[in-house]
Amino acid sequence: MSVALLIPALEAKPARLIPVATESVFANERLPVADLIGTAWLQLFQTGVDFGHDELDQVISEFEQAGAQFIAQGKPYLASRAMGVIEALREAAAIPSSDLRFFIG
């Protein structure tokens, strides 16, 4: 199993699935960092959760913090995956829609 970000179809763009991590990498690498930096959202992504525009800034911030922690730990490959998720979320955030929902799980 793996953890991925699902971005629904937006305007003329098709739905996208952005990989976050395999289940084992998420459990062994990402969750300990999420606990270390005290995130509210990242822990929820192992089981899966949806969120909307109102939560995007906090979700992006948590991925940024996790990416910085991975760099500090000498794990740039994990930081680059976090940056891919951040870029996809920022792109989606630029499209105004109050009812748009994202899913990570």
C-alpha positions in Angstrom: 0.0 0.0 0.0 1.0 3.6 -0.4 0.0 7.1 0.7 -0.9 9.5 -2.1 -2.6 12.9 -2.6 -5.7 12.8 -4.8 -6.4 16.1 -6.5 -9.8 16.0 -8.2 -10.4 17.3 -11.8 -9.9 21.1 -11.8 -11.2 23.2 -14.6 -9.6 21.7 -17.7 -7.2 19.5 -15.8 -7.8 15.8 -15.1 -7.7 14.3 -11.6 -4.2 13.6 -10.4 -2.6 11.2 -8.0 0.6 12.4 -6.4 2.7 9.8 -4.5 3.6 10.7 -0.9 5.2 7.6 0.3 4.9 3.8 0.5 3.1 2.6 3.6 6.4 1.5 5.3 8.2 4.7 4.5 5.3 6.7 5.8 5.1 4.7 9.0 8.9 4.5 9.6 10.0 8.0 8.3 7.2 10.4 8.0 5.2 9.7 11.1 8.2 10.1 13.4 8.9 13.4 11.9 5.3 14.5 12.1 5.3 13.6 15.8 8.7 15.4 16.3 7.4 18.7 14.8 3.9 18.4 16.3 1.8 18.4 13.2 -2.0 18.2 13.2 -2.6 16.9 9.7 0.4 14.7 8.7 -0.5 12.0 11.2 -4.0 11.6 9.7 -2.7 10.8 6.2 -1.7 7.2 7.0 -5.4 6.3 7.4 -6.6 8.9 5.0 -8.4 12.2 5.4 -10.0 14.8 3.1 -9.6 18.5 3.4 -10.5 21.7 1.6 -9.2 25.1 0.7 -9.6 26.3 4.3 -7.0 23.8 5.5 -4.6 24.1 2.5 -2.3 26.6 4.2 -1.8 24.5 7.3 -1.3 21.2 5.3 1.3 23.0 3.1 3.0 24.4 6.1 3.3 21.0 7.7 4.8 19.5 4.5 7.3 22.4 4.4 8.2 21.8 8.1 8.6 18.0 7.4 10.7 18.7 4.3 13.0 21.0 6.3 13.4 18.3 9.0 14.2 15.7 6.4 16.9 17.9 5.0 18.3 18.4 8.5 18.3 14.6 8.9 20.2 14.1 5.7 17.3 12.6 3.8 16.8 14.8 0.7 14.9 12.1 -1.2 12.1 12.4 1.4 12.2 16.2 1.3 11.9 16.2 -2.5 8.7 14.1 -2.3 7.3 16.6 0.2 8.1 19.4 -2.2 6.2 17.6 -5.0 3.1 17.4 -2.8 3.6 21.1 -1.9 3.8 22.2 -5.5 0.7 20.2 -6.5 -1.3 21.7 -3.6 -0.2 25.2 -4.4 -1.2 24.8 -8.0 -4.6 23.5 -7.0 -5.0 26.3 -4.4 -4.7 28.9 -7.1 -8.0 27.8 -8.5 -10.7 29.4 -6.4 -13.4 26.9 -5.3 -14.9 26.8 -1.9 -16.3 23.2 -2.3 -13.1 21.6 -3.7 -11.9 18.7 -1.5 -8.5 16.9 -1.6 -7.7 13.5 -0.2 -4.5 12.1 1.2 -4.3 8.6 2.3 
